Amino acid sequence: MNRSARRALQTLAIAVFALLALALRRARERAREVPLSPVSGDWYVGPAFVEREGLPTGEEPAGEVADVTHFAGETFDPNRLHPEVRRFYEHTAEYEMRYRANWHRPFRTGAAVASRLTSRIEQLNLPGPGDDSWHRLESRFLDINEPGAVETDDDPAEPAREDVRAWVRTDPASGEAVFVALYATHHRDGDGFANISVPIPGGGVDTVLRPENLELGDEEGTGVRLTTVPPGDPGLFLRTPAGAFAVPGGQRFEVWPVDSEEGGPTLRATHEMWLFGRTFLTVEYEIERA
């Protein structure tokens, strides 16, 4: 290789390193702009994680959020929400849930490897590729005393996680944890956001979502969509021992009512996740009152 070629490669390497450093700095700055949970996981999470961490206050909330009006903002009018969807969010523990996971190409090989690890940690413990059967979930809610969190009526000068509660979802057949997540809300400039933290070894995966009315053409009301799509606070964040970073990915939840006259599910939901613009997982839910 001649000298000019070596110089060209050196220049290219420096440019790539500079771009990566700039992207990393922006990812850290982005994460500092939003309130994230300080709670980190260890090498085993499991269904008793919040008790081991000494987080519960002793109260057992009824649902994911105390009142859907906490989500009110420019894109979401809680008064338009279908009564059954609202009831699910405020009284989640009164519903039975089934789910199935669909891993998308080209992520299936990585998902098969990761599922072995998540089953040992008992966190994000979803079936691997090839298992498209329906699985039941049991839900348990615990009020959480999270450092730095505030009550919903405190009106902090800076946005903070509010009204934090753990939602522990387990597989009733095995007793293993499927999801252990700390749910909260936060507010900025009059808009409410869902703020969800999933503890993992050494940190957490935190998601901030913007609520939107999901139009159904139903006179009784709308469904709900929660999305990480910009602008503003919504996004996907990874907390590590080296700090928190914004991740080039996102999530979208949609929940809507269905006709249950024949004894079927009361609600349906989908949860989509993507990285670098490619959807890698879709989880479907069937939900009905217990």
Number of C-alpha atoms within 10 A of each C-alpha: 5 6 8 9 10 11 11 11 12 12 12 12 12 12 12 12 12 12 12 12 12 12 13 15 14 14 18 19 14 17 23 14 12 21 21 27 26 14 19 19 19 13 14 16 24 24 22 12 20 23 12 11 11 11 18 18 13 10 11 15 20 18 23 23 23 17 15 20 14 20 25 20 19 12 13 22 17 22 13 17 22 21 15 20 22 22 17 22 18 18 18 23 21 15 19 17 23 17 19 18 22 20 23 16 14 11 14 17 13 13 21 15 12 15 19 15 15 21 19 14 21 24 29 20 22 23 22 20 20 11 13 13 11 15 17 16 21 18 19 17 22 23 21 24 17 20 11 12 22 18 12 18 8 9 12 16 7 11 18 24 26 25 21 27 28 27 23 23 23 23 17 13 10 7 13 18 26 23 23 27 24 25 25 27 24 28 24 16 7 11 16 22 25 24 27 23 26 24 26 25 16 14 22 24 21 27 23 28 28 27 28 22 19 19 14 14 9 10 8 12 22 26 25 26 21 23 23 23 17 11 8 13 22 22 25 22 25 21 26 15 10 8 11 21 22 22 19 13 17 24 22 18 19 19 22 22 23 15 10 11 8 6 8 12 19 20 22 20 18 18 18 17 18 16 14 10 10 14 18 18 20 18 16 18 21 20 23 21 16 8
